[in-house]
Amino acid sequence: MKIDNIKLFGDRLKKLGIEVELAGNYPWIYLDKVNGKKVEGKFLGNHGFTAFFLTNNRDNPYKITDTKIVFRKIREMIKIN
């Protein structure tokens, strides 16, 4: 059974009242917006704040970059809103 980490990530945040929008540029998946607010800054990429990246693992094709840093950025964006 495959676990779609990206869907799980979005669904769990949605339950907390947080809407996230992601944008992709192979192999990076960027955190683009949080509650409609554009995410500023870069992390592990040249074009945005990288939240996930694609892997070569068929059972788990996506991996979160750094849980602490990604959720710190989300909390920062919520405070801005």
Secondary structure as UniProt FT lines:
FT   HELIX           5..15
FT   TURN            16..17
FT   STRAND          20..25
FT   TURN            26..27
FT   STRAND          28..34
FT   TURN            35..36
FT   STRAND          37..38
FT   STRAND          49..54
FT   STRAND          62..64
FT   HELIX           67..80
//
